[in-house]
Amino acid sequence: MRSRGGGGRARRRALPVVAGVIAGAALAAPARGAEMPDPQRGRLLYENHCVVCHTSKVHRRVPPLPIDLGELRRIVAAWAQGQKLGWSEPEIADVTEYLQSTHYRFPR
């Protein structure tokens, strides 16, 4: 015969704690399939599609045309759409990250 003792109660109390830890880890982790922007891929996209018209001087305007990272992303997306490049959201993020890391360095 099994003794019920306090072990069952301790396990029942531990379940919400374990569930909370697992839920917290899931919230902190990036979504499955979500990728971090890749500035190297962004550089390749930029060099293949943008440098035909844009020299590096365009990014040294004072004041810079984009005033923050969000506006930089909107400009990249608008140009990609206007040029009918068919870039996906990750590709737009990659080019934005490339420009952010090489030319703009806006605070995050």
N, C-alpha and C positions, 0 to 999 in steps of 0.2 A: 504494500500500500504506500502511495506517495504522500509525502507531507506537503501541505499547502504552504506552510510557513509564510515568510515575508517576501520570498523571492518573486512571486507573481506580481505583487504590488510594485516592487522596484522596477520590474520590466515594464509594467504598464506606465509608470511615471517617466521612464526613459524614452518611450516611443515618441512623445511630442517633441522632446529635445532633439532626438535623431532626425525626425522629420523636418524640424526647423533648420537644422544644419544643412541637410540635403537641399531644401528649398532655397536657402541663402546662397549656396554654392551654385545652384542652377541660375539664379538671377545674376550673379557676378560673372558667370562664364558667357562668352559670346554665343549668339544664337548658332545652332547647328547649320553649317553651310555658310555662315557669314565669314567673310575674310577681312583681314586688315588691309587697308589700301597699300598697294605695291608701287612705290615711287619709281622703281626701275621699269616696270611695265608702263607706267605713266610717261616716263622719259621717251620710251620707244614710240608710244602713240603720239606724243607731242612732236617728236622729230619726224615722224612719218606724215603727219597731217597739218601741223601748225607752223613750223619754221619756214615754210615756203613764203609766208607773209610776215611772220613775227620774228624779228631778230631779238637778241637779248635786250636791246635798248628799250623795247616796248615795256619791259618789266621794271625799268629803272626810272620811270616817270616820277616826278615829285609834284604833288602828292601822287601816290600810286592810285591807279583807277579803282581796284577793289580796296575797300576800307577795312574789311575783315575777312575771316576765313569763309563764312557763309556766303558773302557776296562773291568771293573768288569762285566758289563752287557753282553759284548761279551763272556767272559769266562763262565758265567752262561748259556748263550744260547748254546754255543758250547758243554758244558758238557751235557746239557739236550738233545741235538740232538745226541751226541755220545752214550749216554746211552739209546736212544730211549724212552725217557720219554713222548714224545708227549705233552710237555708243551705249552700252548698258550702264546701269547705275554704278557697278564696280569699276568700269573703265573711267567714268567721270570722276569717281573718287580717286582713282590712281593718278590721273592727270592733275587733279587738284592737289594731291599730296606731293607730287613731283614739283609743281610750281611753288607750293608752300615751303618745301624743304630747300629749294634752290634759289628762290627769288624773294619771297615775301616774308616768311617767318612771323606770321601773325600770332599773337598769344592765343592759346587754346582755352 
